[in-house]
Amino acid sequence: MNQIPLVDLKAAHAEVAHEIRAGFDRVLADTAFIGGEEVRAFEREYAEFAGTAHCVGVANGTDALELALRASGVGVGDEVVLPANTFIATAGAVARIGARPVLVDCLPDTLLMDPEAALKAVGAATRAVVPVHLYGQCADAGELAARLPSHVKVVEDAAQSQGAARNGRTPGSGGIAATSFYPGKNLGAYGDAGAVVTDDEETADLVRALANHGGVAKYRHDVAGFNSRLDGLQAVVLRAKLARLAEGNAARRAAAARYDELLAGPVSDGRLIPPVTARGNVHVWHLYVVRVGDAERDALVGKLNAEGIGAGVHYPAPVHLTPAFSHLGHGRGEFPHAEQAADRMLSLPLFPQITAAQQQRVVDALTDALC
Ligand SMILES: *Cc1c(COP(=O)(O)O)cnc(C)c1O
């Protein structure tokens, strides 16, 4: 039986294999393992793609978030507002600084952070708000920034939204955003990698220093930092894949539109809720997340997986219901939209190379199994 993975990394690799081998040879010949020409070139190219003045390549997306938060002035004891419906790393980056994650609910339709709830959660100790551009579409970071008091910065979690925009604004423009190049992301490395993008030069310099032991030059340490650098081999991979990212995102949009069509039946008879795109969004479909009945979700995932279909759940527990963040003291019922979504969501296979026939098989299997 042919498998349909959630993300087909083999198909993605086949498109760039030659280019990557040639690039690896360049790096090996130069022994430019950390930093170097490939990294600088990638940073220039990604900044241009992202529509920001600066890009700093770092070791992974969680570090990128931590660095963006630190460079925005977040320190020990500060509060940072973020959505309960996100990947755990958003809260983890805040916790590692010694700051306190303040969780808010998501909107019931798009499942993005509720901006009114975020504004209400802001207090005297709040230093930053982290809108998460979940599943490939942007939360309204621009409007949020305009409405926040001046002591609070917006730090965008753009790990899932490479190439997305909202009302013409891209993540990080006019502010700061962190992204991840984990292999399964829209732009994926062959290992861990991430980046911080910003329009502000001083902030970019600070991120670069913090990520390199606090040094602006070798053995000159102005601030206490740590080590989170992008390596040359990953930059080769990222450059080759970045050149195809716009095309890949367009293919994801086409595949999402095809799912919308194929799922029209179960949507109209109320058995399934399709993903909702907020107005003004250019969605890049990192994930195609539908919602089904909470009593049947786990069984559906099991049935699809048994048929070789890589359906997943992103994510089965909102941040406040994970043991790691139980000390925040929230119980079930406090963030009902995030909780309900976590019980009902189901991610369908989606990647640029997915075929119409594969999507038909996914939908046939899903509709057969739906109550
Ligand atoms: C992937 C991801 C991260 C973390 O990135 P890593 O590179 O895995 O550290 C953070 N936030 C969100 C929303 C993510 O999807």
The ligand as a Tripos MOL2 file, in Angstrom:
@<TRIPOS>MOLECULE
LIG
   15    15     1     0     0
SMALL
NO_CHARGES

@<TRIPOS>ATOM
      1 C1          8.3630   24.7380   14.9450 C.3       1 LIG1
      2 C2          7.8280   25.7870   15.8090 C.ar      1 LIG1
      3 C3          8.6180   26.4310   16.7710 C.ar      1 LIG1
      4 C4          9.9940   25.9590   17.1830 C.3       1 LIG1
      5 O1         10.9130   25.7920   16.1940 O.3       1 LIG1
      6 P1         12.1340   24.7610   16.3930 P.3       1 LIG1
      7 O2         12.9730   25.0440   15.1880 O.co2     1 LIG1
      8 O3         11.5660   23.3930   16.4100 O.co2     1 LIG1
      9 O4         12.8280   25.1170   17.6420 O.co2     1 LIG1
     10 C5          8.0630   27.4860   17.4690 C.ar      1 LIG1
     11 N1          6.7960   27.8800   17.2730 N.ar      1 LIG1
     12 C6          5.9950   27.2750   16.3760 C.ar      1 LIG1
     13 C7          4.6010   27.7690   16.1870 C.3       1 LIG1
     14 C8          6.4720   26.1960   15.6250 C.ar      1 LIG1
     15 O5          5.6670   25.5920   14.7540 O.3       1 LIG1
@<TRIPOS>BOND
     1     1     2 1
     2     2     3 ar
     3     2    14 ar
     4     3     4 1
     5     3    10 ar
     6     4     5 1
     7     5     6 1
     8     6     7 2
     9     6     8 1
    10     6     9 1
    11    10    11 ar
    12    11    12 ar
    13    12    13 1
    14    12    14 ar
    15    14    15 1
@<TRIPOS>SUBSTRUCTURE
     1 LIG1         1 GROUP 0 **** ****
